[in-house]
């Protein structure tokens, strides 16, 4: 069943459970956020493949056909024409059709993608969860505030999907690779691929045999 969703094309990939702070100043997005707040609704974050986040007369926007719904957690307006919001990623979706309105806002008919199943992190992948836990511990030791860290509680270190998604957000992977991870329906496979990325980056010890 399709639903209509306003889209926010960004040079990032939002995963379910992720945290996304944004500064809004374009009229099309200020209007989108005001309507979303008034209707207790969210919007869809899709990854830009071509074009820029800020609209220009000559820009041509192209974006991925898979994205994630963003739920607005807080919103402030520190200055006229400037809004600061904090969002959380919820459900993935696939775009069936899209249309750009006269003032530049994209809207789409989307189909939700089923949430990941809860899969416990197996022993051979525990080093990925342990490395994430250690990273959070270092942040806490540095007394960093929630606003200074990209991961928010509640933490689910024993869930394949949650651990894989948090690493996928932080690792400096190409957008195309992050989109492939987002599109995977198997959270165990996603975590295995993240482990391979961490090994390749020298962020884990000697690979364990599966």
C-alpha positions in Angstrom: 0.0 0.0 0.0 1.5 3.3 -1.1 1.5 6.6 0.9 2.4 10.1 0.0 5.6 11.4 1.6 7.5 14.7 1.2 11.2 14.1 0.5 14.3 15.7 1.7 17.3 14.7 -0.6 20.5 14.9 1.3 24.2 13.9 0.8 23.8 11.3 3.5 22.1 7.9 4.2 19.8 7.7 7.1 19.3 4.3 8.7 16.5 3.2 11.0 17.4 4.1 14.5 19.8 6.8 13.4 20.0 10.4 14.6 19.9 13.3 12.1 20.3 17.0 13.1 19.4 19.5 10.4 19.5 23.2 9.8 16.6 24.3 7.6 16.6 27.6 5.7 15.2 27.0 2.3 11.6 28.0 1.9 10.5 24.7 0.5 11.8 22.8 3.5 10.7 25.3 6.1 7.2 24.9 4.8 7.6 21.1 4.7 8.7 21.0 8.4 6.0 23.4 9.5 3.4 21.1 7.9 5.0 18.0 9.4 4.9 19.5 12.9 1.3 20.7 12.5 0.2 17.2 11.4 2.5 15.2 13.7 4.1 13.7 10.6 7.6 13.0 9.3 9.3 13.2 6.0 11.4 11.0 3.8 15.2 11.2 3.7 16.7 10.1 0.4 20.3 10.1 -0.8 21.3 12.6 -3.5 23.1 10.9 -6.4 23.3 14.1 -8.5 22.8 17.7 -7.7 23.2 19.7 -4.4 21.2 20.0 -1.2 20.6 23.7 -1.8 18.5 24.4 -4.9 20.0 26.5 -7.7 18.5 27.5 -11.0 20.7 25.2 -13.0 20.6 22.2 -10.5 19.2 18.9 -11.6 18.5 16.6 -8.6 18.7 12.8 -8.8 18.3 10.6 -5.8 18.0 7.0 -4.6 14.8 5.1 -4.9 15.2 3.8 -1.3 15.1 6.0 1.8 14.1 6.2 5.4 11.3 8.1 7.1 12.5 10.7 9.6 10.5 11.5 12.7 11.0 15.0 14.1 12.1 14.8 17.8 12.7 18.5 18.4 12.5 21.8 16.6 13.7 25.3 17.4 13.8 28.6 15.4 16.8 30.5 16.6 16.4 33.2 13.9 13.9 34.3 11.3 14.1 31.9 8.4 16.3 29.4 10.2 15.0 26.2 11.9 17.0 23.6 13.7 15.6 20.2 14.0 16.6 16.8 15.4 15.2 13.7 13.7 15.3 10.0 14.2 15.2 7.4 11.4 12.2 5.0 11.6 11.0 2.9 8.6 12.7 2.3 5.3 10.7 2.8 2.1 10.9 2.4 -1.7 9.7 5.1 -4.1 7.0 4.1 -6.6 6.7 7.5 -8.2 7.9 11.0 -7.6 6.9 14.5 -8.5 8.6 17.9 -8.0 6.1 20.7 -7.0 6.3 24.2 -8.4 8.3 25.6 -5.4 10.8 22.7 -5.7 9.7 20.3 -3.0 9.7 16.6 -4.1 6.8 14.4 -3.0 6.6 10.7 -3.7 4.3 7.7 -3.5 6.2 5.2 -1.4 5.9 1.6 -0.2 7.2 0.8 3.3 10.0 -1.8 3.7 9.5 -4.3 6.5 11.5 -3.7 9.6 14.5 -5.9 10.2 13.9 -8.9 12.3 15.6 -9.0 15.7 18.7 -11.2 15.3 21.1 -11.7 18.1 24.7 -10.9 17.4 26.5 -14.3 16.9 29.9 -15.0 18.6 31.9 -14.6 15.4 30.5 -11.0 15.0 30.8 -9.9 18.6 34.0 -8.0 17.9 31.9 -5.5 15.8 29.6 -4.9 18.7 32.5 -4.7 21.2 34.3 -2.1 19.1 31.1 0.0 19.0 30.7 -0.3 22.7 34.3 0.7 23.3 33.8 3.8 21.0 30.8 4.9 23.1 32.8 4.3 26.3 35.5 6.7 25.0 33.0 9.3 24.2 31.5 9.0 27.7 35.0 9.2 29.2 35.5 12.5 27.3 32.2 13.7 28.8 30.8 14.4 25.4 27.1 15.5 25.4 24.4 13.8 23.4 24.6 16.7 20.9 28.3 15.9 20.3 27.9 12.2 19.5 26.1 10.6 16.5 24.6 7.7 18.5 21.6 8.0 20.8 20.3 5.7 23.5 18.7 3.2 23.9 21.6 1.1 22.9 21.1 -2.4 21.5 24.6 -4.0 21.3 23.2 -7.5 21.0 21.0 -6.7 17.9 22.6 -7.2 14.5 20.5 -4.5 12.8 21.2 -1.8 15.4 25.0 -2.5 15.5 25.3 -2.7 11.7 23.3 0.5 11.2 25.3 2.6 13.6 28.6 1.6 12.0 27.1 2.1 8.5 26.3 5.6 9.4 29.7 6.5 10.8 32.1 4.7 8.4 33.4 6.7 5.5 31.9 4.5 2.9 30.7 5.6 -0.6 27.1 6.6 -0.8 26.4 3.7 -3.1 27.8 1.2 -0.6 25.7 2.6 2.2 22.6 2.4 0.0 23.4 -1.3 -0.7 23.6 -1.9 3.1 20.3 0.0 3.7 18.6 -2.1 1.0 19.6 -5.4 2.5 16.8 -7.3 4.2 19.1 -9.6 6.1 20.6 -7.8 9.2 23.1 -10.6 9.8 24.5 -10.2 6.3 24.7 -6.4 6.8 26.7 -6.9 10.0 29.0 -9.4 8.3 29.7 -6.8 5.6 30.3 -4.1 8.2 32.8 -6.5 9.9 34.7 -6.9 6.6 34.8 -3.0 6.3 36.2 -2.7 9.8 38.8 -5.3 9.1 39.8 -3.6 5.9 40.2 -0.3 7.8 42.3 -1.9 10.5 39.8 -1.2 13.1 39.4 -4.8 14.3 41.9 -7.6 15.2 42.6 -10.7 13.2 39.5 -11.9 11.3 37.8 -14.9 12.9 37.0 -17.9 10.8 33.2 -18.3 10.2 
